[in-house]
Amino acid sequence: MTVFGVIVNPASGKGKGGSLGAQFISYLEADGVTVLNLSGANYDEALTNGRKAIAAGAIDALAVAGGDGMVHLGVNLCAETSVPLALMPCGTGNDAAMTLGVPIDSPREAAALAVAKFGNARRIDLGVGVTETRKFFFFNSASAGFDALVNRRANRWKYPKGKSRYTLAMLAELAGFDSIEYEAKVDGQSRSIIGMLCAVANAPSYGGGMLVAPEASIDDGLLDLFIVHKITKPELIKVFPKVFTGAHVSHPAVEIVRASEITLKSAGIPVYADGEPVGALPISVSVAKACLKVLA
């Protein structure tokens, strides 16, 4: 008998996560899977439930229902274990699902895919980050710069809901933003960077479809360091929309460096991984090759 642990974020996708997560569970059970609901009252409780279930050998696979924040929880539970991860994507940001080809907001299809791939899981790379407060795995990216400052500001606001909150937070953050001085080490080579942001990408996109590193791959054993060097605020506003198509890579201020180990240092800059706060700079990032099994 196959047992799937499932963690649902009911607040995902402006509140649709609860309903779609429940449907996902029903479809798993209809396909003959036994479901152990590991959802908690909050993120930390769900994380604890997942750790206990994996440590006890109580589940054969773990599925998370939500957006990229839930994927972040899932990869940090399943990385370097024999338990594969399945997705029921239903968040405002579903970049991991887009990378893996998992149908979004489609519980029947997501459940069928998870069941069909059980026993034939795909192995992928993850990024591994270490800040002064924690070590963590990430699927999409770890960012430290203007985008992370915007993320922090948006997370402090209760309204408005959805993507408009991030657009307004970006405009508010931009008013007092200049540039950031980084000290970096890329595969052992030291360099100084004055820029708008640095992000270490394991997958092509983050932030709800921003193709920051279009050539990034989750199984090439490398990471992509995405740099936006210092430009004027009007130019940043002009370039920003191009990130959703990948056309930004031709801009002279944009640089992408492929590497396996990256260190970034600066003062007072927060770090967000898969949209979740994970500390502040300095950070050391490396690649964990083929460390996660996914049902995708």
N, C-alpha and C positions, 0 to 999 in steps of 0.2 A: 504494500500500500504506500503510495507516494504522498508525502506530507509537505505542503507549502505553508511557510509562515508568511503572513501578509500584514503589512503596516500601511494604514490609510491615513492620509492627512485630509480631514473633512473640509478644511478651509481652502484647499487648493482650487485654483481656477475660479476665484470669486465665489466659493462655496459649493461648487458642483462636485468636489472631490468625494464627499460622503456618499452621494448617490451613485456616482460612477464606480467608486470603490466597492460598494455593496453589490452592484451588478457584476463586477469583475469576480468577486468571491463566488457568487451564484453560478457563474459560467464555469469556473474552475471545478466546483463541486459537481456540476452536471457532466463534466468530462471525467469524473471518477477520481478527482483529487481530494484528499482530506486537507482541510484548511484550519490552521491554527492562527487565530487573530492575535497579533502582537501589538496592535495599536495602543498608544498610551494617551494620557491626558495632555501630554506635551512632548516635545522633541526628545528631551532627556529620558523620559520614562519609556518611550518607544525604543530608544537606543539601548537602554538597560534590558528591556524585554527581549530584544533581538540578540544581544550578547549572551544572555542566559540560555536561550533556545539553541543557539549554535554551539555553545560550550557543552550543553547536555546531549547534543546529537539528536535533538527532538525534531528537526526539520531536514528535509532533503533539498529544499530550495527556498529562497526568500524573494518575495515580490513586494514592491513598494508602489503605492498609488498616490500620485501627486506630481509636482514639477521637479525641477532640477535640484531643489533643496532636499527633496526626498531621495533623489538619486544619490546625492552626497551622503546622506545617512546610510543608504544601502551599500555603497561601495566601501564605506568605512567599517561596515559589519562583515562584508563578504570577502574583502581583499585578503589574499594569502590564506584562504581557507578552501575547502573542497565544496562549499555551498555556492551554487550558482545564483545569480541575481536576475530577476525578471522585472519588467516595468509595466505599469498601468499608467501611462502618461496622461495627466489631466490638469496640468498647472498653467500658470501664465507664461512660464518659460519652460520649453520642452526640448532643449537643444540636444541632450543626450539621446532622447528618443528619436529625434531627426537623424542623428548620426548613425544610430543602430537600426533604423528602418522599422521602428515599432509604431503601429497605428495610434494616433492621438485621439483621445476622447471616444475610443471605441473598445469598450470592455469585452465584447464578444471576440473581436479579432485579437486583442491583446492576450486574452486567456488562451485562445486556441494556439497562438504562436508559442506561448510559454510551455504549454503541454507538449506541443509537437517537437520543440527543441530540447525538452528534458531528455537527458541521456546523450545529447549531441551538442553540448554547450560550446560556445566560441570563447577562446581566450584572448583577452585584450590587455593593453598597457594602461597604467594609471600614472599620474604624477604623484609624487610624495613631497609634501612640504613640511618644513620644521621652522616654527617661529619660537619666540622666547616662552610662549605659553603652552604650545602643543605640537604634536606631530599628527599629520592627517594625510589621507589620500584624496585625490580629486579626479573627476572624470573630464570635465571641460577645461577649466582654467583656474589659475590663481592670479588675481590682478591686484596691483598696487599703484595707484595713481589717481588721475582725475575720475575715472570710472568708479573706483572704490570709494572715493569721497562722495560721489553722487549716490552710490548705493547706501552708504551710511546715513546720509541726510534723508533719503527716501524712507529708510527703515524707521526713522524717528517720527515720521508723519503717519497719522491714522487716515488722513484723507488727502486727496481723492484716492480711490481704489484703482487698481489696474496699472497699465503702462503709462497713463497720463501723469501719474505721480512721479515717475522717473524722469519724464520730460521736464516737468516743472522743477524737480530737484536739480536737474542738470543746469537749467537756466539760473537758478538761485546760487548754485555752487560756482558757476562760471563768473559771477559778478566779482567775487573776491579772489579768484584763482590767477596765479601767474604761471609758474613752472616748478618743477621738482628737480633737485640735484640728487642723482643716484651714484653710488659707487657699486659697480657690478663686477662679477667674476663669471666668465662664460667658458666652461671647460678649461678652467685654470688660467685663462687670460683675463687680466684686469683691465677695466676701462671705466671712464667717467662719462656719465650721460646727463644732459640737461634736457628734460623732456616733459611732456604732458602726462604720459603714462607708460608703464611697463606691465605686461601681462605674460605669464608663462602658460602656453596652450598645449594641451594634450590632444584636444579635438578641434575641429575647424571653427566652431561657433560657441558663443555664450550670450547671455543677456537677452534671450528671446529672438534669436536669429541673426545676431551680429557675426558676420563671417570674418572675424579678426585675422585668422590664419587659415586661408582657404585650402592650403596644401597640407595642413596638419593631419596626421593619421594616428589612430588608436592602436596600431599594431606594427609600427616601424621602429620601435625601440628608441625614439627620440622625442624631444619636446621642441616647441617653437616659441622663441622669445620675441614677443611683439612689442615694438617700440614706436611711439610717436614722439619724435624730437620736437623741440620748442618751436611753436608757431603762434601767430597772433590769435586772439579770441575769434575775430570774424572768420579767419581761415579754418579754425577748428570747427566752428558751426557749419561752414561750407563743406568740409570734408566728412563730417560725421555721418550724414545720410548714406554716403557711399559704402559704409561698412556693411550694410545689409545686402549688398550685391557682391562684395569683394573687390569693387573697383578702387577702393582706397589704397590698395597695395602699390599702385603706380605713382602715388604722391611722393615727392622727394623727401618729405619729413617722416615717411613710414619706412621702418626697417624690420625685417624678420630674420632672425638668426636661429638656425637649427643646432641644438646642443643636447647633451645628456645631463649636465650638471650646471646649475645657475644659482648664483648668490646675489641678492639685491639688498643694499643698505641705504637708508635715508631716515630722517627724523620725523616722527609723528604721522607717518602714512599708514592707514589701515590696510589690511589684506583681506580680500574676500575670495573664497574658493567655491565655485558652483553657486555663487550668490549668497553664501553663508559666511558670517564673520569668523575669522580664524586667528585673529591677533593683529600684530602690526610689524612693520619692518624693524629689524632685518629678517630676511627669510632665506633659507637654503632649499632648493628644489632639485629633485632628481627624478629619474624615470624608473618605475617598477615594471619590468618587462613581463608580459603575459601573466600578471598576478591576479586577474579577475576572470571568472567564468560568467558569461552572460547567456541568457536564453533569448537570443535575438538573431 
